[in-house]
């Protein structure tokens, strides 16, 4: 005799396991993450000077939503580990740029969460100010990655000159990707 309920539970469990694994690398819409308070982050958020409500909302969402913060930390850890493993300075620069690109694209999805959200629409700010808010958040995240990747390279044995070169290249790439690529992507019409 076939035990249908047991088989359905097993299949659902297997599918949930696969989604959790896939969620380690990308955003999986079918997984609902709970929003947590994260009291440890309150002093950090309060020290950040928020000029508008969009900045505040994006930073709070990034920290409190398990998807964005955990995905950023995983990508930062993996990127730092790969930068540590690569022996040459050019390799460290290329790998770092690759991870900066991936991190910026993955975390840009935070804006999609608010495209059709009522609270996002009632703030008295224009669409340009909202784009500036996400650009600011992404730039801060990329600067954190720049610092971490550069320090890991320095700990691995880079000379001080190579350390400075890596910081400059990562920072210039971060500024370029925010100013040109991300702004262009944000200017395109959003799809549901």
Order of alpha helices (4+ residues) and beta strands (2+ residues): alpha-alpha-alpha-alpha-alpha-alpha-alpha-alpha-alpha
